[in-house]
Amino acid sequence: MSVKEIFETMEYGPAPESAAEALAWLVDQGDRFGHFIDGAFTAPGDGFESRNPATGEVLATLTQATQDDVDAAVAAARAAQGKWARLGGKGRARYLYALARLLQKHARLFAVLETLDNGKPIRESRDIDLPLAARHFYHHAGFAQLMESELPDREPLGVCGQIVPWNFPLLMLAWKIAPALAMGNTVVLKPAEWTSLTALLFADICRQAGLPKGVVNIVTGDGAVGEMLVASDVDKIAFTGSTEVGRRIREATAGSGKALTLELGGKSPYIVFEDADLDSAVEGLVDAIWLNGGQVCCAGSRLLVQEGIAGRFHDKLRARMDKLRVGDPLDKCIDVGAIVDPVQKARITAMVEANDEGETYRAGACPEGCFYPPTLISGLSPASALMQDEIFGPVLVSASFRTPAEAEQMANNTRYGLAASVWSENINVALDIAPKLAAGVIWINGSNMFDAAAPFGGLRESGFGREGGWEGLSAYTRAAAKPKPLKPVAAFAGDETEPQPVDRTAKLYIGGKQARPDGGYARTIYDKRGKLIGQAPIASRKDIRNAVEAARGADGWAGATAHNRAQVIYYIGENLSARAEEFAATIDRMTGGRSGAKEVAAAVDRLFTYAAWADKLDGRVAPVPMRGAALAMRAPCGVIGAFCPDELPLLGLVSLMAPAIAMGNRVVLAASEPFPLAATDFYQVLDTSDVPGGVVNILTGSHAELAPTLASHMDVDAVWSFSGTDLSAVIERGAAGNLKRSWVNNGLARDWMGAGGEGRAFLDAATEVKTVWIPWGA
């Protein structure tokens, strides 16, 4: 085509990127790969083919890991971890800088290999994935350098098992390996079966950087290898992938003591208000849903557009879709590349063909093979399967709304909570709705913005934990102090072990009112001399249901100002202080000790501490490389169920209740099992302290019997357990149902009278971090 013809048609000519260097690297490796264990590649074994999805061409043969391979990789990581940690943060930083530089040096090789293996356009691999991967290693090299001075009370977890998906193979590797190594951990990483090649290339540059043997280990294979890694002797699992697999991992690790972060699926809303810059919003959708073939967990795949502009916006969108170029992903003029594997293409096709709602529009020509045309399905109802289920393909589904309140309601009508986009030229509208969205990341007038300095992660069934920024470091460290094993606390032998009919004074505390237990039974409690003290009701499943319902209905507490929440908690402390002698006497009678006065004083002090924190726990502005800001904002978890420690019946209850409600949560507390009467007396303190009904709910009874119901309740957002009974496995397994956050003691004791009973750990557990990206500029 002549220059004149190009100017007349304005058509793009082909601009292919050469694959020669990447193919040469594969040939140099013999086109067959073993695993990378203890600093060397193992001999290739039986395995599977890795194919170019755009052509079907076999790129290499990879080895399916066996149990022996996984064990060897974990053993190598374990052997290397102590020396790697003792190298110190400043020593580790040098290696991370070297890895970052090598990623930049070999950026073209990595980008081409990523596109060959994954099918995404070379422009995305080259311009987004590689710079971000290098950025993560540079950024976390800085964290390593600062670890001793800024995190003096933290230490590495040990060996981390990491499992990454096929949509961002190299970038997800960087997100996980960089912080783990920076904090002194070693890793065993399993890349996705379909896209393992850039992970193996990364192993090659680990050797070039002189990384000590065993610090990074990579094993390849299918989901069975991931299961082996989850079950292996590692200290942490970090998983990015589907919600279904994440749920199984939560169940498999329940009670094991392994740390866990999950970054799972999403059905992210893309909200366009009538005052938005519509052309910019259209281009944002192109970036969000089509440039990577829709194979992005946080893609804005659920378009919500205000009714008054819906027709005009859809017209603009369809016109833009018609100009998208689908084809060879190595061509720099291509917008939409290949679907990663025929299996995934078949899944996308089946979901779209099963839909019989709305209007379907497909963009123009699509090549034969593993490609799928950009597709818009508009006019769907919010309950439609395509509006609720993750498609993971270049398919955008759409519905309309009338008011901002309706937009918020529709956006949150999903079991997921990964990301969201809000488009409006009115900053008041955008900043009003953004914090109300159930999403871990919210972009204003933008989409798919990421950086190592900004925390990323989801809510609800999109998982828990954060990657990136200071917030992500807690996922790879633990408190340096070593806790002691838990010693169960028993009630006096004279206490009734069989349920007794409840008397009229034995009540639970639900919805701000004292209520008789549904079952009508209680446990009779005596002091050490055998003298009757009182009765503690035995809560039932229905009582739990009622308490959770009351807590859910008190959501206005989260909207109260932090100053007002602080005043209420100060008031609780004042009223408890006024009755200190009475509470001290009750505690001494129940426990047979003489430290009741000390415990009450500590409880009053703890209430004042968290009242002080209520309006002081702030977020931060992440220094991201953009014209704008990324705000890491603190938000309450919602409804928290908590099992209080047994040994300090009043202080333990206050230590869990106070930080939770200070941050705007509502709580359902299971009081100390052997010594519950301090909690039942506490009802009157709450009644006289202006605590809104439903904010605090208190149950008494057997923790072992209450735990399965409270942990699995779908309207509970987080569950904590510091019970004298080790309920860790029960709670973490129950929490897998809706993937709620959990915080358990794993059979270890905590110093409730000292520093272990308060502090930032409780505030962090009581809050979620929402990252709101706000670009600006004329």
Buried (B, 14 or more C-beta within 10 A) or exposed (E): EEEEEEEEEEEEEEEEBEBEEBBEBBEEBEBBBBBBBBBEBBEBBEBBEBBBBBBEEEBBBBBBBBEEBBBBBBBBBBBBBEEBBEBBBEEBBBBBBBBBBBBBEBBBBBBBBBBBBBBBBBBBBBEBBBBBBBBBBBBBBBBBBBBEEEBEEBBBBBBBBBBBBBBBBBBBBBBBBBBBBBBBBBBBBBBBBBBBBBBBBBBBBBBEBEBBBBBBBBBBBBBBBBBBBBBBBBBBBBBBBBBEBBBBBBBBBBBBBBBBBBBBBBBBBBBBBBBBBBEEBBEBBBBBBBBBBBBBBBBBBBBBBBEEBBEEBBEBBBEBBEEBBBBBBBBBBBBBBBBBBEEBBEBBBEBBEEBEBBEBBBBEEBEEBBBBBBBBBBBBEBEBEBBBBBBBBBBBBBBBBEEBEBBBEBBBBBBBBBBBBBBBEEEEBBBBBBEBBBBBBBBBBBBBBBBBBBBBBBBBBBBBBBBBBBBBBBBBBBEEEEBEEBEEBEBBEBBEEEBEEBEEEBBBBBBBBBBBBBBEBBBBBBBBEEEEBBBBBBBBBEBBBBBBBBBBEBBEBBEBEBEEBBBBBBBBBBBBBEBBEBBBEBBBBBBEEEBBBBBBBBBBBBBBBBBEBBBEBEBBEBEBEBEBBBBBBBBBBBBBBBBBBBBBBBBBBBBBBBBBBBBBBBBBBBBBBBBBBBBBBBBBBBBBBEBBBBBBBBBBBBBBBBBBBBBBBEBBBBBBBBBBBBBBBBBBBBBBBBBBBBBBBBBBBBEBBEEBBBEEBBBBBBBBBBBBBBBEEE
